[in-house]
């Protein structure tokens, strides 16, 4: 999977566009993923397209990663059905 790193401004713009298109995005936060060892990443998943995109937010800490997430999201605990590495999700 392509992992283009985007910044907080781009994430907000993409989230706003998704809302205008009636698409619900879920941002899955991963700790220590293979492609970014020692980091936290957030990858958006589209409920309309039933998949993820080729871009991610990256942070050195969970706090730093959370600060980059689009405004207005709601935190959700990790679900037992989440894939390994997911620490939390934002909707």
Secondary structure, DSSP 4 states (H G I P E B T S, - for coil): ---EE--HHHHHHHHHHHHHTT--EEEEEEES-GGGTT-EEEEEEETTTTEEEEEEEEESSHHHHHTTSPTT--EEEPPTTSPTTEEEEE-
